[in-house]
Every structure is written in structure tokens, then in C-alpha cells.
Amino acid sequence: MEIRFRFKIFSLSLAFAAVLNILLWLIIWFKFPPSDIPYAIRYSILSGADIFGTQNTLLVLPTLGSAMLIINGLLAFLLRKKEVFLSYVFLVMSVIVQLFLLIALFGLLKFNGQI
């Protein structure tokens, strides 16, 4: 029962992080279509938008999220028998990273007038 419960938490955490990452990809793909007009990538209160880029530049967010998901998932899988707590830390961090990337993406959506 204990092993089954651990595997369920492991797979649910990875699945939730993967769904969040897929959501990142879809939002960028549909809300920021390829265009000649650059999108604001960085916005500061003092100077306004100061770094601009294309859809390809914005795709760095979900790419980093995918890389972190794969790395944390592999580390959690490798540590699941030796260091159970550390394995869960890696899984939770995968979800937290995806949530922070989604928050950053919603900021970019707001700054670019896409919401």
C-alpha cells in the first residue's frame, strides 16, 4: 500500500507539472502568433518595456520549464529509493517552477495587451 501511494504521488506530481508546461506552450503558441511586430519581453516600472523579441524568444520560457521538468523528474526518479524526502522536494519544485513560469507568462500577456 505504501509503495503504491508513493508511486501515485510521484506520477501525479509529474503529470501536474507536465500539464502546466503544456499549458505554457499552448498559451505562447496561440496568444503570441508569429509577427513582425516585436513583443515586450521585459517591463520595468521606471523605464517601461526595454527588451523586445519575437515568438521564438518567448518560447524560451516553456523550453526552460521542460528542461527543469525533465531534470527534476530524473533526479526524483533516481533518488526515490535512497532519499524519499529529497525525491519529493524535486517533484514539488517541478510544479513550483511551472507555476512561476505561468505567472511570468501572464505578466507578459498583460504587458503586451493580450489579455
MDTraj code that builds the backbone (N, CA, C; nanometers):
import mdtraj as md
import numpy as np

residues = "MET GLU ILE ARG PHE ARG PHE LYS ILE PHE SER LEU SER LEU ALA PHE ALA ALA VAL LEU ASN ILE LEU LEU TRP LEU ILE ILE TRP PHE LYS PHE PRO PRO SER ASP ILE PRO TYR ALA ILE ARG TYR SER ILE LEU SER GLY ALA ASP ILE PHE GLY THR GLN ASN THR LEU LEU VAL LEU PRO THR LEU GLY SER ALA MET LEU ILE ILE ASN GLY LEU LEU ALA PHE LEU LEU ARG LYS LYS GLU VAL PHE LEU SER TYR VAL PHE LEU VAL MET SER VAL ILE VAL GLN LEU PHE LEU LEU ILE ALA LEU PHE GLY LEU LEU LYS PHE ASN GLY GLN ILE".split()
xyz = np.array([
    [0.0823, -0.1195, 0.0000],
    [0.0000, 0.0000, 0.0000],
    [0.0866, 0.1257, 0.0000],
    [0.1921, 0.1241, 0.0819],
    [0.2809, 0.2409, 0.0932],
    [0.3519, 0.2685, -0.0391],
    [0.4007, 0.1637, -0.1045],
    [0.4712, 0.1815, -0.2314],
    [0.3750, 0.2325, -0.3384],
    [0.2542, 0.1809, -0.3390],
    [0.1559, 0.2252, -0.4375],
    [0.1205, 0.3723, -0.4157],
    [0.1068, 0.4132, -0.2892],
    [0.0769, 0.5519, -0.2565],
    [0.1909, 0.6429, -0.3013],
    [0.3144, 0.6014, -0.2779],
    [0.4303, 0.6809, -0.3204],
    [0.4339, 0.6954, -0.4720],
    [0.4086, 0.5868, -0.5428],
    [0.4103, 0.5933, -0.6888],
    [0.2992, 0.6842, -0.7400],
    [0.1836, 0.6817, -0.6726],
    [0.0723, 0.7667, -0.7143],
    [0.1085, 0.9142, -0.6962],
    [0.1699, 0.9489, -0.5840],
    [0.2137, 1.0878, -0.5612],
    [0.3186, 1.1263, -0.6642],
    [0.4120, 1.0364, -0.6898],
    [0.5184, 1.0621, -0.7871],
    [0.4592, 1.0913, -0.9245],
    [0.3703, 1.0026, -0.9713],
    [0.3158, 1.0218, -1.1057],
    [0.2196, 1.1389, -1.1132],
    [0.1421, 1.1650, -1.0085],
    [0.0515, 1.2796, -1.0110],
    [0.1278, 1.4115, -1.0122],
    [0.2361, 1.4194, -0.9370],
    [0.3165, 1.5418, -0.9351],
    [0.3790, 1.5680, -1.0715],
    [0.4357, 1.4649, -1.1304],
    [0.4948, 1.4817, -1.2631],
    [0.3887, 1.5139, -1.3679],
    [0.2738, 1.4507, -1.3575],
    [0.1667, 1.4771, -1.4542],
    [0.1157, 1.6204, -1.4411],
    [0.1003, 1.6691, -1.3179],
    [0.0530, 1.8058, -1.2974],
    [0.1538, 1.9067, -1.3516],
    [0.2827, 1.8832, -1.3247],
    [0.3864, 1.9728, -1.3771],
    [0.3896, 1.9675, -1.5299],
    [0.3709, 1.8496, -1.5873],
    [0.3704, 1.8371, -1.7336],
    [0.2503, 1.9091, -1.7948],
    [0.1340, 1.9005, -1.7305],
    [0.0157, 1.9713, -1.7808],
    [0.0388, 2.1220, -1.7763],
    [0.0989, 2.1712, -1.6679],
    [0.1296, 2.3141, -1.6589],
    [0.2272, 2.3558, -1.7688],
    [0.3252, 2.2710, -1.7974],
    [0.4212, 2.3035, -1.9025],
    [0.3554, 2.3032, -2.0399],
    [0.2687, 2.2087, -2.0648],
    [0.1954, 2.2068, -2.1922],
    [0.1090, 2.3314, -2.2044],
    [0.0505, 2.3749, -2.0932],
    [-0.0285, 2.4977, -2.0928],
    [0.0572, 2.6183, -2.1306],
    [0.1811, 2.6218, -2.0808],
    [0.2744, 2.7284, -2.1193],
    [0.2957, 2.7300, -2.2704],
    [0.3243, 2.6136, -2.3272],
    [0.3466, 2.6042, -2.4717],
    [0.2249, 2.6529, -2.5494],
    [0.1068, 2.6078, -2.5082],
    [-0.0154, 2.6428, -2.5811],
    [-0.0480, 2.7916, -2.5714],
    [-0.0314, 2.8491, -2.4532],
    [-0.0605, 2.9921, -2.4375],
    [0.0316, 3.0742, -2.5258],
    [0.1602, 3.0436, -2.5244],
    [0.2536, 3.1205, -2.6075],
    [0.2228, 3.0986, -2.7553],
    [0.1924, 2.9771, -2.7931],
    [0.1674, 2.9482, -2.9340],
    [0.0443, 3.0216, -2.9861],
    [-0.0616, 3.0266, -2.9045],
    [-0.1860, 3.0869, -2.9529],
    [-0.2009, 3.2348, -2.9201],
    [-0.1450, 3.2816, -2.8106],
    [-0.1605, 3.4222, -2.7722],
    [-0.0532, 3.5123, -2.8324],
    [0.0607, 3.4550, -2.8690],
    [0.1695, 3.5317, -2.9300],
    [0.2005, 3.4729, -3.0672],
    [0.1185, 3.5011, -3.1674],
    [0.1442, 3.4438, -3.3002],
    [0.2713, 3.5025, -3.3612],
    [0.3331, 3.4299, -3.4554],
    [0.4499, 3.4862, -3.5240],
    [0.4108, 3.6181, -3.5903],
    [0.4942, 3.7194, -3.5684],
    [0.4597, 3.8532, -3.6164],
    [0.5869, 3.9328, -3.6408],
    [0.5754, 4.0336, -3.7269],
    [0.6879, 4.1248, -3.7488],
    [0.6982, 4.2271, -3.6359],
    [0.5888, 4.2488, -3.5649],
    [0.5883, 4.3437, -3.4530],
    [0.6466, 4.2726, -3.3311],
    [0.7513, 4.3284, -3.2700],
    [0.8119, 4.2612, -3.1548],
    [0.7228, 4.2696, -3.0305],
    [0.7369, 4.1702, -2.9454],
    [0.6661, 4.1659, -2.8178],
    [0.7588, 4.2159, -2.7078],
    [0.7004, 4.2796, -2.6057],
    [0.7795, 4.3222, -2.4902],
    [0.8148, 4.1984, -2.4087],
    [0.9439, 4.1800, -2.3859],
    [0.9907, 4.0647, -2.3100],
    [1.0156, 4.1030, -2.1643],
    [1.0648, 4.2235, -2.1439],
    [1.0914, 4.2715, -2.0082],
    [1.0290, 4.4089, -1.9918],
    [0.9665, 4.4292, -1.8777],
    [0.8994, 4.5552, -1.8497],
    [0.9419, 4.6014, -1.7119],
    [0.9787, 4.7287, -1.7026],
    [1.0139, 4.7863, -1.5737],
    [0.9261, 4.9077, -1.5483],
    [0.8950, 4.9329, -1.4251],
    [0.8079, 5.0455, -1.3901],
    [0.8743, 5.1774, -1.4261],
    [1.0040, 5.1860, -1.4080],
    [1.0739, 5.3125, -1.4325],
    [1.0908, 5.3435, -1.5806],
    [1.1272, 5.2443, -1.6591],
    [1.1576, 5.2732, -1.7996],
    [1.0599, 5.2107, -1.8990],
    [0.9624, 5.1359, -1.8518],
    [0.8689, 5.0700, -1.9427],
    [0.9314, 4.9462, -2.0051],
    [0.8844, 4.9102, -2.1222],
    [0.9382, 4.7934, -2.1921],
    [1.0753, 4.8276, -2.2483],
    [1.1749, 4.7469, -2.2147],
    [1.3101, 4.7767, -2.2618],
    [1.3765, 4.6616, -2.3365],
    [1.3186, 4.5430, -2.3342],
    [1.3706, 4.4311, -2.4127],
    [1.2544, 4.3751, -2.4944],
    [1.2770, 4.3623, -2.6237],
    [1.1727, 4.3150, -2.7144],
    [1.2199, 4.1893, -2.7859],
    [1.1256, 4.1073, -2.8289],
    [1.1612, 3.9858, -2.9010],
    [1.0424, 3.9296, -2.9762],
    [1.0663, 3.8194, -3.0443],
    [0.9635, 3.7541, -3.1253],
    [0.9022, 3.6375, -3.0478],
    [0.8164, 3.5636, -3.1153],
    [0.7566, 3.4461, -3.0535],
    [0.8651, 3.3452, -3.0149],
    [0.9685, 3.3337, -3.0976],
    [1.0773, 3.2402, -3.0672],
    [1.1475, 3.2766, -2.9373],
    [1.1607, 3.4055, -2.9106],
    [1.2222, 3.4487, -2.7857],
    [1.1346, 3.4096, -2.6677],
    [1.0045, 3.4222, -2.6835],
    [0.9121, 3.3860, -2.5764],
    [0.9091, 3.2356, -2.5509],
    [0.9421, 3.1576, -2.6516],
    [0.9411, 3.0124, -2.6354],
    [1.0532, 2.9629, -2.5445],
    [1.1399, 3.0533, -2.5014],
    [1.2434, 3.0163, -2.4049],
    [1.1789, 2.9757, -2.2722],
    [1.0687, 3.0414, -2.2345],
    [1.0016, 3.0093, -2.1074],
    [0.9588, 2.8625, -2.0995],
    [0.8783, 2.8129, -2.1920],
    [0.8399, 2.6723, -2.1794],
    [0.9556, 2.5757, -2.2047],
    [1.0557, 2.6188, -2.2817],
    [1.1724, 2.5324, -2.3025],
    [1.2482, 2.5140, -2.1716],
    [1.2685, 2.6233, -2.0991],
    [1.3325, 2.6124, -1.9674],
    [1.2470, 2.5289, -1.8725],
    [1.1162, 2.5493, -1.8795],
    [1.0265, 2.4700, -1.7960],
    [1.0352, 2.3218, -1.8277],
    [1.0430, 2.2884, -1.9554],
    [1.0560, 2.1476, -1.9958],
    [1.1880, 2.0890, -1.9470],
    [1.2952, 2.1666, -1.9601],
    [1.4263, 2.1191, -1.9141],
    [1.4252, 2.0949, -1.7634],
    [1.3669, 2.1888, -1.6886],
    [1.3606, 2.1718, -1.5429],
    [1.2726, 2.0527, -1.5057],
    [1.1656, 2.0326, -1.5785],
    [1.0767, 1.9194, -1.5526],
    [1.1494, 1.7872, -1.5761],
    [1.2232, 1.7789, -1.6848],
    [1.2966, 1.6555, -1.7155],
    [1.4069, 1.6312, -1.6132],
    [1.4841, 1.7344, -1.5819],
    [1.5942, 1.7187, -1.4857],
    [1.5409, 1.6817, -1.3481],
    [1.4404, 1.7560, -1.2997],
    [1.3855, 1.7261, -1.1672],
    [1.3170, 1.5899, -1.1645],
    [1.2489, 1.5538, -1.2731],
    [1.1853, 1.4225, -1.2791],
    [1.2868, 1.3094, -1.2753],
    [1.3958, 1.3254, -1.3501],
    [1.5010, 1.2224, -1.3481],
    [1.5678, 1.2123, -1.2115],
    [1.5982, 1.3274, -1.1513],
    [1.6595, 1.3250, -1.0184],
    [1.5655, 1.2634, -0.9152],
    [1.4377, 1.2973, -0.9223],
    [1.3405, 1.2394, -0.8293],
    [1.3297, 1.0886, -0.8502],
    [1.3314, 1.0449, -0.9752],
    [1.3229, 0.9020, -1.0043],
    [1.4462, 0.8281, -0.9531],
    [1.5642, 0.8873, -0.9724],
    [1.6876, 0.8218, -0.9281],
    [1.6998, 0.8185, -0.7759],
    [1.6431, 0.9178, -0.7086],
    [1.6549, 0.9261, -0.5631],
    [1.5353, 0.8668, -0.4891],
    [1.4384, 0.8102, -0.5581],
    [1.3139, 0.7698, -0.4953],
    [1.3299, 0.6595, -0.3908],
    [1.4320, 0.5757, -0.4030],
    [1.4507, 0.4674, -0.3062],
    [1.5475, 0.5055, -0.1948],
    [1.6496, 0.5850, -0.2280],
    [1.7507, 0.6204, -0.1279],
    [1.7073, 0.7386, -0.0427],
    [1.6621, 0.8433, -0.1068],
    [1.6234, 0.9674, -0.0390],
    [1.4809, 1.0036, -0.0798],
    [1.3844, 0.9475, -0.0094],
    [1.2443, 0.9677, -0.0458],
    [1.2052, 1.1143, -0.0309],
    [1.2457, 1.1763, 0.0793],
    [1.2093, 1.3167, 0.1018],
    [1.2679, 1.4065, -0.0066],
    [1.3933, 1.3855, -0.0405],
    [1.4572, 1.4662, -0.1446],
    [1.3903, 1.4440, -0.2804],
    [1.3456, 1.3219, -0.3037],
    [1.2723, 1.2932, -0.4266],
    [1.1449, 1.3766, -0.4332],
    [1.0732, 1.3863, -0.3216],
    [0.9516, 1.4685, -0.3179],
    [0.9832, 1.6163, -0.3329],
    [1.0962, 1.6598, -0.2802],
    [1.1362, 1.8001, -0.2959],
    [1.1556, 1.8319, -0.4439],
    [1.2211, 1.7439, -0.5168],
    [1.2402, 1.7655, -0.6608],
    [1.1067, 1.7682, -0.7349],
    [1.0145, 1.6824, -0.6949],
    [0.8834, 1.6805, -0.7601],
    [0.8055, 1.8088, -0.7331],
    [0.8071, 1.8532, -0.6083],
    [0.7362, 1.9767, -0.5733],
    [0.8005, 2.0959, -0.6432],
    [0.9322, 2.0967, -0.6527],
    [1.0000, 2.2074, -0.7211],
    [0.9651, 2.2097, -0.8700],
    [0.9409, 2.0949, -0.9291],
    [0.8980, 2.0925, -1.0696],
    [0.7661, 2.1662, -1.0865],
    [0.6732, 2.1414, -0.9956],
    [0.5433, 2.2089, -1.0022],
    [0.5592, 2.3579, -0.9753],
    [0.6405, 2.3937, -0.8752],
    [0.6600, 2.5349, -0.8401],
    [0.7249, 2.6114, -0.9551],
    [0.8233, 2.5517, -1.0210],
    [0.8883, 2.6175, -1.1355],
    [0.7855, 2.6448, -1.2451],
    [0.7009, 2.5473, -1.2739],
    [0.5992, 2.5667, -1.3779],
    [0.5004, 2.6770, -1.3389],
    [0.4642, 2.6825, -1.2105],
    [0.3720, 2.7873, -1.1650],
    [0.4344, 2.9257, -1.1785],
    [0.5614, 2.9390, -1.1412],
    [0.6293, 3.0682, -1.1553],
    [0.6417, 3.1091, -1.3023],
    [0.6682, 3.0139, -1.3891],
    [0.6747, 3.0454, -1.5319],
    [0.5384, 3.0889, -1.5854],
    [0.4318, 3.0273, -1.5356],
    [0.2974, 3.0700, -1.5761],
    [0.2676, 3.2117, -1.5279],
    [0.3083, 3.2437, -1.4059],
    [0.2896, 3.3795, -1.3536],
    [0.3657, 3.4796, -1.4396],
    [0.4892, 3.4467, -1.4746],
    [0.5680, 3.5356, -1.5612],
    [0.5016, 3.5509, -1.6973],
    [0.4470, 3.4434, -1.7496],
    [0.3803, 3.4497, -1.8794],
    [0.2554, 3.5372, -1.8735],
    [0.1793, 3.5288, -1.7656],
    [0.0613, 3.6141, -1.7537],
    [0.1008, 3.7606, -1.7428],
    [0.2155, 3.7891, -1.6801],
    [0.2662, 3.9263, -1.6806],
    [0.2986, 3.9727, -1.8213],
    [0.3626, 3.8860, -1.8995],
    [0.3932, 3.9205, -2.0390],
    [0.2662, 3.9389, -2.1216],
    [0.1661, 3.8570, -2.0949],
    [0.0386, 3.8731, -2.1651],
    [-0.0232, 4.0090, -2.1343],
    [-0.0163, 4.0475, -2.0080],
    [-0.0746, 4.1760, -1.9681],
    [0.0023, 4.2923, -2.0301],
    [0.1342, 4.2872, -2.0255],
    [0.2158, 4.3970, -2.0790],
    [0.1987, 4.4126, -2.2295],
    [0.1757, 4.3031, -2.2978],
    [0.1613, 4.3071, -2.4434],
    [0.0167, 4.3234, -2.4883],
    [-0.0727, 4.3444, -2.3942],
    [-0.2124, 4.3676, -2.4281],
    [-0.2839, 4.2472, -2.4843],
    [-0.2411, 4.1278, -2.4482],
    [-0.3021, 4.0057, -2.4996],
    [-0.4156, 3.9558, -2.4104],
    [-0.4310, 4.0153, -2.2916],
    [-0.5400, 3.9740, -2.2015],
    [-0.6495, 4.0775, -2.2107],
])
top = md.Topology()
chain = top.add_chain()
for i, resn in enumerate(residues, 1):
    res = top.add_residue(resn, chain, resSeq=i)
    for name in ("N", "CA", "C"):
        top.add_atom(name, md.element.get_by_symbol(name[0]), res)
traj = md.Trajectory(xyz[None], top)
